Amino acid sequence: MVLKNATILIIDDDADVLTALRLLLKPLVKDVQTEKNPSNITAQIERAHYDIIILDMNFNGLVNTGNEGIFWLNKIRKQKPETAVILMTAYADIDLAIRGLKEGASDFLMKPWKNEKIIETITTILSNKKSISSKKKSLNSDSVEIIGESSVMEDVFLKLKKVAPTDANVLVLGENGTGKDLIARALHENSNRRNKPFVKVDVGALTSTLFESELFGYKKGAFTDAREDRKGRFEAANGGTLFLDEIGNISLGQQVRLLTVLQNRQVTPLGSNQSIPIDIRLICATNIDPKTLANENKFRKDLIYRINTVDITVPPLRERGTDITALSHHFVSLYTEKYNKNAFSFDSGFISKLKKHPFPGNVRELQYVLERAVIMTDGNVLKSEDLVFSSIEHATTNKTIENTSLNLDDIEKNAILTVLEKNKGNVSKSAKELGITRAALYRRLDKYEL
């Protein structure tokens, strides 16, 4: 039954309503949480995942618009678009409830309600979500999951969508730990070569001798340890995609050899005089700054033009805004299952602390930080004190402090995050300490999607 794994949040300023719904649903679902104050919604859904939110349409004037339910519905839809929202309304608000459906609510229930109707509505919504999820999984069973909803990642996805079906050579740029290898695999799995080999080589780690034998192969007897013929990576990837990682680290001599192969579209194994034609789609990646690649003393321009029909720059995690929240839920869920832990929720300071950290190690650093937190934390709530960042990365951050943003919006955002963490998410105390009203703080929270 789909109900047994569901998590539900009920938001209503009537304590009797909360108690009644909680008693009704608690035996049927995995978890039920209740909340009287709608101003806590943002923090509540930030630190925990809910399949369904049951939301009252009217509260005690906390949002003086007459359309409180619509206001909070829009906040939820903006922050957690995948979460289903059921509106609770009195008969007099039926027109408002219909408007709510147009704004993205999944359904609405009338007060006083019938228990059977509530259970039926929740079951239907959960069944529909499961069906859609299964269809997506079957349609994309071979695709790589790249998590991101920020505007900078939307640009990456747009390029992926346009470039993947072609045979264009792609250069993937980005700092260490940003996920360049995921982009490379996504390009392959969304191409016409998806059913052919995907071969990855870390060329930056190959010596000049290994470079030749690994990429182009060799014949038996070509050198002392060549006891049998061996295909090179180019030949192994024939018909598919060859991914050369850390391409910026190869020597000028290796660049010349690679350029010759790409121009002639054929390789000659070591110890052989016979060339082998190759048909590959080439993807390269590097963490080197494009300005360095443009220096002909370090990298040949004719090779750059060969490997860089299209370039895709993967943004660092510090520029990806709300993606930190989505990635955190993903990794915590992943490691919760891996280490057989009970499901975790996040307290108000947990995500705030993550968003404040510059993450010089990017997504890879976030992944390791969260894995450690899942392993070491007792209980089922992850708190800010459970986050321990690498001293190695801290040292790197201190050395690159000149790269810290001095943009006024960034400074204001960081100040808000610092004060919220200090006050454990208490908006009133934070607003007072910042010297602004609660309403002004809410506007800024909305502006920065906090």
ROVORO-316977 format. One line per 3 residues: number of its first residue (from 0); for each residue z, y, x of N, C-alpha, C. Coordinates in steps of 0.2 Angstrom, whole numbers. Layout:
N
NUM = Z/Y/X/Z/Y/X/Z/Y/X; ...
# end
This chain:
450
0 = 0/-6/4/0/0/0/0/6/4; -4/11/3/-5/17/7/1/21/7; 5/21/2/11/25/1/16/24/7
3 = 17/17/9/23/16/13/22/19/20; 16/21/22/16/24/29/15/32/29; 16/35/23/15/42/22/21/46/23
6 = 20/52/26/25/57/27/24/63/22; 29/65/19/28/70/14/33/76/15; 31/82/14/35/88/14/35/91/7
9 = 41/93/5/42/96/-2/45/103/-1; 41/108/-4/43/115/-3/44/118/-10; 51/120/-11/53/123/-18/59/126/-17
12 = 60/132/-20/67/135/-19/72/133/-24; 70/128/-28/75/125/-33/78/119/-30; 84/119/-28/87/113/-25/87/107/-29
15 = 87/107/-36/87/102/-41/80/98/-40; 75/102/-40/68/100/-39/67/96/-33; 70/98/-27/70/95/-21/73/88/-21
18 = 79/88/-24/83/82/-24/80/77/-29; 77/79/-34/74/74/-39/68/71/-36; 64/75/-33/57/72/-29/59/68/-23
21 = 64/70/-20/66/66/-14/69/59/-16; 73/59/-21/75/53/-24/70/48/-26; 65/51/-29/59/48/-32/55/45/-27
24 = 53/49/-22/48/46/-17/51/43/-11; 58/44/-9/61/41/-3/60/33/-3; 61/30/-8/60/22/-8/53/20/-7
27 = 48/24/-8/41/22/-8/37/24/-2; 39/29/2/36/32/8/40/31/14; 36/33/20/39/32/26/45/37/27
30 = 43/44/25/48/49/26/47/55/21; 52/58/19/52/63/15/56/69/17; 53/75/18/57/81/20/57/86/15
33 = 62/90/15/62/95/10/64/102/13; 61/107/10/62/114/13/63/119/7; 68/123/7/69/128/1/65/135/3
36 = 65/136/9/63/143/11/55/142/14; 51/145/10/44/144/12/42/148/19; 46/153/21/45/156/27/46/151/33
39 = 49/145/32/50/140/37/44/136/38; 39/136/33/33/132/33/30/131/40; 28/137/43/24/137/49/28/133/54
42 = 34/134/55/38/130/60/39/123/59; 40/121/52/41/115/50/34/110/51; 29/113/49/23/109/50/20/109/58
45 = 23/113/62/21/114/69/24/108/72; 31/106/71/34/101/74/34/94/72; 31/93/66/30/87/63/24/86/59
48 = 21/80/59/15/79/55/17/76/48; 13/79/43/14/77/36/7/75/33; 7/70/30/1/68/26/0/72/20
51 = 5/74/17/5/78/10/10/83/10; 9/89/8/14/94/6/14/95/-1; 19/95/-4/20/97/-11/23/104/-11
54 = 19/109/-14/21/116/-13/22/119/-20; 27/122/-21/28/126/-27/24/132/-27; 22/135/-33/18/141/-33/22/147/-33
57 = 28/147/-35/32/153/-36/39/153/-32; 40/158/-28/47/158/-25/50/165/-27; 56/166/-24/60/171/-26/58/178/-22
60 = 52/180/-23/49/186/-20/49/187/-13; 49/181/-9/48/181/-2/42/184/0; 36/183/-4/30/186/-2/28/189/-9
63 = 28/196/-9/28/200/-15/21/201/-17; 17/196/-18/10/197/-21/9/194/-28; 14/190/-30/13/187/-37/9/180/-36
66 = 6/179/-30/2/173/-29/5/170/-23; 12/168/-23/15/166/-17/12/159/-15; 11/155/-20/8/148/-19/2/148/-15
69 = -3/153/-17/-9/154/-14/-8/156/-7; -4/161/-6/-2/164/1/0/158/6; 4/154/4/7/149/8/2/143/9
72 = -2/142/3/-7/137/4/-12/139/9; -14/145/10/-19/147/15/-16/147/22; -10/148/22/-6/147/29/-7/140/31
75 = -5/136/27/-5/129/28/-12/126/30; -17/128/26/-24/126/27/-27/129/34; -24/135/36/-26/138/42/-23/134/48
78 = -17/132/47/-13/129/53/-15/121/53; -15/118/47/-16/111/47/-21/109/42; -27/110/43/-33/109/38/-33/102/36
81 = -31/97/40/-31/90/38/-26/88/33; -21/92/32/-15/90/28/-17/92/21; -16/87/16/-17/88/9/-11/92/6
84 = -13/96/1/-8/100/-2/-8/99/-9; -3/98/-13/-2/97/-20/2/103/-22; -1/107/-27/3/113/-30/7/111/-36
87 = 13/113/-36/17/112/-42/18/119/-46; 16/118/-52/16/124/-56/18/123/-63; 20/129/-66/22/129/-73/16/130/-77
90 = 16/129/-84/10/129/-88/7/136/-88; 11/142/-87/9/148/-87/5/150/-81; 5/146/-76/2/147/-69/-5/143/-69
93 = -7/140/-74/-13/135/-74/-19/139/-70; -20/145/-72/-26/148/-69/-25/149/-62; -19/150/-60/-18/151/-53/-18/145/-49
96 = -16/139/-52/-17/133/-49/-24/131/-48; -29/132/-53/-36/131/-53/-39/135/-47; -36/141/-46/-39/145/-40/-36/142/-34
99 = -30/139/-34/-28/135/-28/-33/129/-26; -35/126/-31/-40/120/-30/-46/123/-26; -49/129/-28/-54/132/-25/-53/134/-18
102 = -46/136/-17/-44/138/-10/-43/132/-5; -43/126/-8/-43/120/-4/-37/115/-5; -33/116/-11/-28/112/-13/-31/105/-15
105 = -28/100/-14/-30/93/-16/-29/92/-23; -24/94/-27/-22/93/-34/-17/98/-36; -15/98/-42/-9/101/-44/-6/97/-50
108 = 1/98/-50/5/95/-55/9/100/-59; 10/98/-65/13/103/-70/21/101/-70; 25/107/-71/32/106/-72/33/107/-80
111 = 38/103/-82/41/97/-79/36/91/-78; 37/87/-73/32/82/-71/34/75/-74; 29/71/-74/30/64/-75/30/60/-69
114 = 35/56/-68/36/52/-61/29/48/-60; 27/45/-65/21/40/-64/15/45/-62; 14/51/-64/9/55/-63/9/57/-55
117 = 15/59/-53/16/61/-46/14/55/-41; 17/49/-43/15/44/-38/8/42/-38; 5/42/-44/-3/41/-45/-7/46/-41
120 = -5/53/-42/-8/58/-38/-8/57/-30; -2/56/-28/-1/55/-21/-5/49/-18; -4/43/-22/-8/37/-20/-16/38/-20
123 = -18/42/-25/-25/43/-25/-28/48/-19; -24/53/-17/-25/57/-11/-25/53/-5; -20/49/-4/-19/45/2/-25/40/3
126 = -27/37/-3/-32/32/-3/-39/35/-1; -40/41/-4/-46/45/-2/-46/47/6; -40/49/8/-40/51/15/-42/45/20
129 = -39/39/18/-40/33/22/-47/31/22; -50/32/16/-57/30/15/-62/34/19; -60/41/19/-64/46/23/-63/44/31
132 = -57/43/33/-55/41/40/-59/35/42; -59/30/38/-63/24/40/-70/25/40; -73/29/36/-80/30/37/-82/34/43
135 = -77/39/45/-79/42/51/-78/38/57; -73/33/56/-72/29/62/-78/24/63; -81/22/57/-87/17/58/-93/21/60
138 = -94/27/58/-99/31/60/-99/33/68; -93/34/70/-92/36/77/-88/31/81; -89/25/80/-85/20/83/-86/20/91
141 = -92/22/93/-93/22/100/-92/29/103; -90/34/99/-90/41/102/-83/42/105; -83/47/110/-77/49/113/-73/54/109
144 = -67/53/109/-63/58/105/-61/64/110; -63/69/108/-62/75/112/-58/80/107; -52/81/108/-48/85/103/-48/93/105
147 = -50/97/100/-50/104/101/-52/107/94; -49/113/93/-51/117/87/-52/124/89; -50/126/95/-51/133/97/-58/135/98
150 = -59/142/98/-66/144/98/-69/143/104; -65/142/110/-69/141/116/-71/133/116; -67/129/113/-70/122/112/-75/121/107
153 = -75/125/102/-81/125/98/-88/127/101; -87/131/106/-93/133/110/-96/126/114; -91/123/117/-92/117/120/-95/111/116
156 = -92/111/110/-95/106/105/-102/107/103; -103/114/102/-110/116/100/-115/114/105; -113/115/112/-118/113/117/-119/106/118
159 = -113/102/117/-114/95/117/-119/92/111; -118/95/105/-122/93/100/-130/94/101; -131/100/105/-138/102/106/-141/98/112
162 = -137/97/117/-139/94/123/-139/86/123; -134/83/120/-133/76/120/-140/72/119; -143/74/113/-149/69/111/-155/70/116
165 = -155/75/121/-160/76/126/-159/72/132; -164/72/136/-163/69/143/-162/74/148; -160/80/146/-159/85/151/-153/83/156
168 = -154/85/162/-148/84/167/-143/89/166; -137/88/166/-131/92/164/-126/93/170; -124/99/171/-119/100/176/-113/102/172
171 = -107/98/173/-101/100/169/-96/103/174; -94/109/173/-90/113/177/-83/114/174; -78/114/178/-71/115/175/-66/113/181
174 = -60/116/179/-54/114/184/-52/107/184; -49/105/189/-46/98/188/-42/97/182; -43/91/179/-38/90/173/-41/92/167
177 = -47/95/166/-49/98/160/-53/93/156; -55/87/158/-58/82/155/-65/82/155; -68/84/161/-75/84/163/-78/77/162
180 = -74/72/163/-77/65/163/-78/63/155; -73/66/151/-74/65/144/-80/68/141; -82/74/144/-88/77/142/-94/73/144
183 = -94/70/150/-100/66/152/-101/60/148; -95/57/146/-96/51/142/-98/53/135; -96/58/132/-98/61/126/-105/62/126
186 = -108/65/131/-115/66/131/-119/60/131; -116/55/135/-120/48/135/-120/45/128; -114/45/125/-113/41/119/-116/44/113
189 = -118/50/113/-122/54/108/-129/55/110; -131/51/115/-138/51/117/-142/45/114; -149/46/116/-153/40/114/-152/34/119
192 = -148/35/124/-147/30/129/-140/27/128; -137/28/122/-130/26/121/-129/18/122; -134/14/121/-134/7/121/-135/4/128
195 = -137/9/133/-138/7/140/-132/9/144; -132/7/150/-126/8/155/-124/15/156; -118/16/156/-115/22/159/-111/21/165
198 = -114/24/171/-111/22/177/-108/28/180; -102/28/182/-99/34/185/-97/32/193; -99/38/197/-97/37/204/-94/43/206
201 = -88/43/210/-85/48/213/-88/50/220; -94/53/220/-97/54/226/-94/58/231; -89/62/229/-85/66/234/-81/62/238
204 = -79/56/236/-75/52/240/-79/47/245; -85/47/245/-90/42/248/-91/45/255; -90/41/260/-93/43/267/-100/43/267
207 = -103/45/273/-111/46/273/-114/39/272; -110/34/276/-113/27/276/-112/24/269; -106/24/266/-105/22/259/-110/25/254
210 = -111/32/255/-115/36/250/-122/32/249; -125/30/255/-132/27/254/-131/20/251; -126/16/253/-126/9/251/-124/9/243
213 = -119/13/242/-116/13/235/-122/16/230; -125/21/231/-130/24/227/-136/20/227; -139/18/232/-146/16/233/-146/8/234
216 = -140/5/235/-140/-2/236/-142/-4/243; -142/-11/244/-145/-14/251/-147/-21/250; -151/-23/255/-153/-30/255/-149/-34/260
219 = -149/-40/259/-145/-45/263/-147/-44/271; -142/-43/275/-143/-42/282/-145/-35/284; -144/-30/280/-145/-23/281/-140/-20/286
222 = -134/-23/286/-129/-21/291/-124/-27/291; -119/-27/295/-115/-33/297/-112/-36/291; -109/-33/286/-106/-36/281/-111/-37/274
225 = -117/-36/275/-122/-36/270/-124/-44/269; -120/-48/266/-121/-55/265/-126/-57/259; -127/-52/255/-131/-53/249/-134/-47/247
228 = -140/-47/243/-143/-41/240/-138/-38/235; -138/-31/235/-133/-28/230/-137/-22/227; -137/-21/221/-140/-16/217/-135/-9/219
231 = -139/-4/219/-135/3/220/-134/5/213; -130/11/213/-128/13/206/-134/16/202; -139/19/206/-145/21/202/-148/16/199
234 = -149/10/202/-152/5/199/-148/2/193; -141/1/194/-137/-1/189/-137/3/183; -138/9/184/-138/14/178/-145/14/175
237 = -150/11/177/-157/11/175/-157/11/167; -161/15/164/-161/16/157/-156/19/153; -150/20/157/-144/24/154/-143/30/158
240 = -136/31/159/-134/38/162/-130/37/168; -131/41/173/-128/41/179/-123/47/180; -117/46/181/-112/52/181/-110/52/188
243 = -112/58/192/-109/59/198/-104/64/198; -98/62/199/-92/66/199/-91/69/206; -88/75/205/-86/79/212/-92/80/216
246 = -98/82/213/-104/83/216/-104/88/221; -99/93/220/-99/99/225/-96/97/232; -93/91/232/-90/90/239/-95/86/243
249 = -101/84/242/-105/80/246/-108/85/251; -110/82/257/-112/86/263/-120/88/262; -122/92/266/-129/94/266/-134/88/267
252 = -132/84/271/-136/78/272/-137/74/266; -131/73/263/-131/68/257/-135/72/251; -135/79/251/-138/82/246/-146/81/247
255 = -148/81/253/-155/80/255/-158/73/252; -153/68/254/-155/61/251/-155/61/244; -150/64/241/-150/64/233/-156/68/230
258 = -158/73/233/-164/77/231/-170/73/231; -171/70/236/-177/66/237/-178/60/232; -172/57/230/-172/52/225/-174/55/218
261 = -171/61/217/-172/64/210/-179/67/209; -182/69/215/-189/71/215/-194/65/214; -192/60/217/-197/54/217/-196/49/211
264 = -190/50/208/-188/45/203/-188/38/205; -186/37/212/-186/30/214/-181/30/220; -178/24/221/-174/23/227/-176/17/231
267 = -174/18/238/-176/13/243/-170/10/245; -168/4/244/-161/1/246/-161/0/254; -155/1/257/-155/0/264/-158/-7/266
270 = -161/-7/271/-164/-13/274/-171/-15/270; -173/-11/266/-180/-13/262/-185/-7/263; -191/-9/263/-196/-4/263/-200/-3/256
273 = -197/-7/251/-200/-6/245/-196/-2/240; -199/3/237/-195/8/233/-195/5/226; -190/6/222/-188/4/215/-188/10/211
276 = -193/10/206/-193/16/201/-186/16/197; -184/22/195/-178/22/191/-179/27/185; -175/25/180/-176/29/174/-168/31/172
279 = -166/37/174/-159/38/172/-158/45/169; -153/46/166/-151/53/164/-145/55/168; -146/60/172/-141/62/177/-136/67/174
282 = -129/66/175/-124/71/173/-120/71/179; -119/78/181/-114/79/187/-108/83/185; -103/83/189/-97/87/188/-94/89/194
285 = -91/95/194/-87/98/199/-82/103/197; -77/104/201/-72/109/200/-73/115/204; -78/115/208/-80/120/212/-83/126/209
288 = -80/132/210/-83/138/207/-90/139/208; -94/141/202/-101/142/203/-103/146/208; -99/151/210/-101/156/216/-102/152/222
291 = -97/147/223/-98/143/229/-104/139/229; -106/136/224/-112/132/223/-118/136/225; -118/143/223/-123/147/224/-124/149/232
294 = -119/147/236/-120/148/243/-124/143/247; -130/145/249/-134/140/252/-132/136/258; -127/139/261/-124/136/267/-119/130/265
297 = -118/130/259/-114/124/256/-117/120/251; -122/122/248/-125/118/243/-133/121/242; -137/116/242/-144/118/242/-146/120/235
300 = -150/126/235/-152/128/228/-157/124/225; -161/120/229/-166/116/225/-163/110/222; -157/108/225/-153/102/221/-150/105/215
303 = -147/111/216/-144/114/210/-148/114/204; -155/117/205/-159/117/200/-161/110/197; -161/105/201/-162/98/199/-157/96/194
306 = -151/97/196/-145/94/192/-143/98/187; -145/104/186/-142/109/182/-147/112/177; -150/108/173/-155/110/168/-150/114/163
309 = -145/111/161/-140/114/157/-133/113/160; -129/119/160/-122/118/162/-117/119/156; -112/115/156/-106/115/151/-100/117/155
312 = -97/122/153/-90/124/157/-84/122/152; -80/117/154/-74/115/151/-69/120/152; -66/123/147/-61/129/148/-54/126/150
315 = -50/129/154/-44/127/156/-39/127/150; -34/123/150/-30/122/144/-26/129/142; -25/133/147/-21/139/145/-26/144/141
318 = -32/143/140/-37/147/136/-38/144/130; -35/138/128/-37/134/122/-32/135/116; -27/140/117/-23/142/111/-20/136/107
321 = -22/135/101/-19/130/96/-20/123/98; -25/122/103/-27/115/105/-21/112/108; -16/116/111/-10/113/114/-6/109/109
324 = -5/112/103/-2/108/97/-5/102/95; -12/102/94/-15/96/92/-15/91/98; -16/93/104/-16/88/109/-9/85/110
327 = -4/89/109/3/86/109/5/81/104; 2/82/98/3/77/93/0/71/95; -6/72/97/-11/66/99/-7/62/105
330 = -5/65/110/-2/61/116/5/58/114; 9/62/110/15/59/108/14/53/104; 9/53/99/8/48/95/6/42/99
333 = 1/43/104/-1/38/108/4/34/112; 9/38/115/14/35/119/20/33/115; 21/35/109/25/32/105/24/25/103
336 = 17/24/102/15/17/100/15/13/107; 13/16/112/13/12/119/19/9/121; 25/13/120/31/12/122/36/9/116
339 = 33/8/110/36/5/105/42/9/103; 41/16/102/46/20/100/46/22/93; 51/25/90/50/27/83/47/34/83
342 = 44/36/77/40/42/77/44/48/79; 41/53/82/45/59/85/43/65/80; 47/69/80/46/76/77/47/81/83
345 = 45/87/82/46/92/87/51/98/84; 56/100/88/60/106/86/56/112/88; 59/118/85/55/124/85/53/126/92
348 = 57/125/97/56/127/104/52/123/108; 50/117/106/46/112/110/39/115/111; 36/116/105/29/118/106/29/125/109
351 = 34/129/108/34/136/111/34/136/118; 38/131/121/39/130/128/32/128/131; 29/123/127/22/121/130/17/127/130
354 = 17/131/125/12/136/125/13/141/130; 20/142/132/21/147/137/19/145/144; 19/138/145/17/135/152/10/136/154
357 = 8/138/160/1/140/161/-3/134/162; 0/128/163/-3/121/164/-9/122/170; -7/123/176/-12/123/181/-15/116/182
360 = -12/111/179/-15/104/179/-19/102/173; -19/107/168/-23/106/162/-21/101/158; -26/97/154/-24/92/150/-21/86/153
363 = -23/85/159/-20/79/163/-12/80/164; -10/87/165/-3/88/166/0/88/160; -2/90/154/1/90/148/2/83/146
366 = -3/78/147/-2/71/146/3/68/149; 4/69/156/10/66/159/16/69/157; 17/76/156/23/79/154/25/76/147
369 = 21/74/143/23/72/136/24/64/137; 21/61/141/22/54/142/30/53/145; 31/57/149/38/57/152/43/59/147
372 = 42/64/142/46/66/137/47/60/132; 42/57/130/43/51/126/47/45/129; 46/44/135/50/39/139/57/40/139
375 = 59/47/141/66/48/143/70/51/137; 67/53/132/70/56/126/74/51/122; 80/52/121/84/48/116/84/52/109
378 = 84/48/104/83/51/97/76/51/95; 75/55/89/68/55/87/65/62/86; 69/67/90/67/74/90/66/76/97
381 = 60/78/98/58/81/105/60/88/105; 64/90/110/66/97/111/64/100/117; 64/107/118/62/110/123/65/108/130
384 = 71/106/130/74/103/136/72/97/138; 68/93/134/65/87/136/58/88/140; 56/94/140/50/95/144/52/97/151
387 = 49/93/156/50/94/163/44/95/166; 42/100/169/36/102/172/36/100/180; 31/98/183/30/96/190/32/102/194
390 = 36/100/199/37/106/204/31/107/209; 27/102/209/21/103/213/16/108/210; 16/107/203/12/112/199/15/119/199
393 = 22/119/199/25/126/199/23/129/206; 23/126/211/21/129/217/14/132/217; 10/128/214/3/130/214/3/136/209
396 = 6/137/204/7/142/200/9/149/203; 14/148/207/17/154/211/12/156/216; 8/152/219/3/154/223/-3/158/220
399 = -4/157/214/-10/160/210/-7/165/205; -1/168/206/1/172/201/-3/178/200; -7/180/205/-12/185/204/-17/184/199
402 = -18/178/197/-22/176/191/-19/177/184; -13/179/184/-9/179/177/-13/185/173; -14/184/167/-17/189/163/-13/195/162
405 = -15/201/163/-12/207/161/-15/210/155; -18/206/151/-21/209/144/-15/210/140; -15/216/136/-9/218/132/-7/213/127
408 = -13/210/124/-12/205/118/-8/199/121; -10/196/127/-7/191/131/0/192/132; 2/198/135/9/200/136/13/200/130
411 = 10/203/125/14/203/118/15/196/116; 10/192/116/11/185/114/16/181/118; 16/182/124/21/179/129/28/181/127
414 = 29/188/126/35/190/124/38/187/118; 34/187/113/36/184/106/38/177/107; 34/173/111/35/166/112/42/165/116
417 = 43/169/121/49/169/125/56/170/120; 55/175/116/61/177/112/62/172/106; 56/169/104/57/164/99/60/158/102
420 = 59/156/108/62/150/111/69/152/112; 71/158/114/77/159/116/82/159/110; 79/161/104/83/161/98/81/154/93
423 = 78/149/97/77/143/94/73/144/87; 68/148/87/64/149/81/66/153/76; 72/156/77/75/160/71/71/167/71
426 = 68/168/66/63/174/65/67/180/65; 72/180/61/76/187/60/79/189/67; 82/184/70/85/186/77/80/189/82
429 = 74/185/82/69/187/86/66/194/85; 65/195/78/62/202/76/67/207/78; 74/206/77/79/211/79/78/212/87
432 = 78/207/91/78/207/98/72/211/100; 66/210/97/60/213/99/59/220/96; 64/222/92/64/229/90/59/230/84
435 = 57/225/80/52/226/75/55/222/69; 52/223/63/54/220/57/52/213/56; 55/209/52/53/202/51/45/202/49
438 = 43/207/44/36/207/42/32/208/47; 33/213/52/29/214/58/29/208/62; 34/204/63/34/199/67/29/193/64
441 = 30/192/58/26/187/54/18/189/55; 17/196/55/10/198/56/7/196/63; 12/197/68/10/195/74/9/187/75
444 = 14/184/72/13/176/72/7/174/70; 5/177/64/-2/175/61/-8/177/66; -7/183/69/-12/186/73/-14/181/79
447 = -8/179/82/-9/174/88/-9/167/86; -9/165/80/-9/158/77/-3/154/80; 3/158/80/9/154/83/13/151/77
# end
